[in-house]
Amino acid sequence: MTETPPEHPSTTGHAEVDAVLETLSDLANRPVEEHVAVFEAADQRFRDVLSDAGPGPGPGGTRGPGGPGGPDGSGPADQR
């Protein structure tokens, strides 16, 4: 029996993000040995897109100093 992959939107509305996702869509047809390089390239391109987007909304937002998460807004705050 063949599994049907879950449906997902064909575009995000952000051309740069869509281009990165397109590189991942053909991953199943590539040799496993190439997967790490493809993911690393996609990760770098996503980081570039986010970097170009600016610092984020700041206090009360999702990124940047003062935002939710760790001290720099990058992850969960330490809840000890």
C-alpha positions in Angstrom: 0.0 0.0 0.0 1.3 3.5 -0.9 0.8 6.3 1.5 -0.5 9.6 0.1 1.6 12.6 1.4 -0.4 15.2 3.3 -1.6 18.1 1.3 0.0 21.4 1.8 -0.4 24.8 0.2 1.5 25.2 -3.1 2.7 28.7 -2.2 3.3 30.7 1.0 2.9 34.1 -0.7 6.6 34.8 -0.2 8.6 34.2 -3.4 11.9 33.6 -1.7 10.4 31.1 0.8 8.5 29.4 -2.0 11.8 29.0 -4.0 13.4 27.3 -1.0 10.5 25.0 -0.5 10.6 24.1 -4.2 14.2 22.8 -3.7 12.9 20.5 -1.0 9.9 19.2 -2.9 12.1 16.9 -5.1 14.1 15.6 -2.2 12.5 12.1 -2.4 13.9 11.7 -5.9 17.5 12.6 -4.9 20.1 10.1 -3.5 20.1 10.1 0.4 23.7 11.1 0.2 22.6 14.5 -1.1 19.9 15.2 1.5 22.2 16.8 4.1 23.6 19.3 1.6 20.1 20.1 0.3 18.8 20.8 3.9 21.9 22.8 4.7 21.4 25.0 1.6 17.7 25.4 2.4 18.5 26.4 6.0 21.0 29.0 4.9 18.5 30.4 2.3 15.8 30.6 5.0 18.2 32.4 7.3 19.1 34.9 4.6 15.4 35.6 3.9 14.7 36.1 7.7 17.8 38.3 8.0 16.6 40.5 5.1 13.1 40.7 6.7 14.5 42.9 9.5 14.7 42.6 13.3 11.1 41.8 14.0 8.5 43.5 16.1 10.5 43.8 19.3 8.7 43.7 22.7 5.6 41.6 22.7 6.5 40.2 19.2 8.1 36.9 18.2 11.7 37.9 17.5 14.3 40.3 18.7 15.3 41.6 22.1 12.5 41.7 24.5 10.3 39.3 22.5 9.0 36.0 23.9 11.5 33.3 24.4 15.1 33.5 25.5 16.9 36.8 26.3 17.4 37.4 22.6 14.0 36.2 21.5 15.5 33.1 19.8 14.0 30.3 21.9 12.1 29.3 24.9 12.9 31.1 28.1 14.5 29.1 30.9 11.6 28.3 33.2 13.6 27.3 36.3 
